[in-house]
Amino acid sequence: MTIVRFLELIEEIYDGFLDRDKLFLEVIDNSLNDGAKNPLLKNPESIKKILSETPRPIPKEKAKYITENFNEERFINYIKRFIRGKGKELFLDQLYEHFLDEVTEISIESLIKDNLEQYVLLLWKNILNESKNLQQTRPSRKKETQKNLSFKDIREKLKEVVFAIPEFDINDRPSRVKNPKYLKEKIGSPECNLIYRKVEPNVTEYFDDVRDLFKVRQESTDFLYEKIREEVHNKFVSLCDLSKPEIFQRMVTWLQEETRGSYDACEIVISYFIQSCEVFYAATE
């Protein structure tokens, strides 16, 4: 598990809003014994690398310092404060889907709200131990090639999803909306920070790719893009009484079930439709 993925979990249960770098520092602060100094407090460049689009582990010596000065009780109490104030539905749908595939001594089957802080503790300790024991080397040209290959791979997965979406029969056409808003306005309040952090980079990096794939499919097959737009919008309408994080998760799961594509690619395609105003009533009438 990367630090970024772990912090997404913390953001999901966090009672408030902090920039991710500040949240990362707060997590470390609440992991240390009294008198121990946060080893990343005055290292903004190191934090930037750890939380980048191609995240790195915590530097070995700093991870070692945190583990040697780790205060388990303090960390559990820190996490417990957020969990006890949150509703049951937050964990069953989203946390199972996104975070509970990690290997710890607590199995998915036995995980409940009352032992979630123990699960978070195990994830955090795993991250620290992996960083402490990792053989860290300087980036090489080979790693850059691997990064480029990963971009190619996700675009192939996007193509699989776009070309697998069935052509739905649309009978009930909802009224369209006008005057599209900015993405942050569409997603809204600080409690939706997690999905904004997912959707914004998806839109920035892949919006044109998804749009072009739909164009290619429409030009090469007997395919009507408008039918998919309307079905996505109708699906959103059927879920609109739920919270935005739950709507997003269910929309992604629905698309994955329809296409049998990768979850990451389905997240990107749903992000595309959020930007395109099919989801979240992203405009004023």
Secondary structure, 3 states (H helix, E strand, C coil): CCHHHHHHHHHHHCCCCCCHHHHHHHHHHCCECCCCCCCCCCCHHHHHHHCCCCCCCCCHHHHHHHHHCECHHHHHHHHHHHHCCCCCHHHHHHHHHHHCCCCCCCCCCCCCHHHHHHHHHHHHHHHHHHHHHCCCCCCCHHHHHHHHHHHHHHHHHHHHHHHHCCCCCCCCCCCCCEEECCHHHHHCCHHHHHHHHHHHHHHHHHHHHHHHHHHHHHHHCCCCHHHHHHHHHHHHHHHCCCCHHHHHHHHHHHHHHHHCCCHHHHHHHHHHHHHCCCCCCCEEC
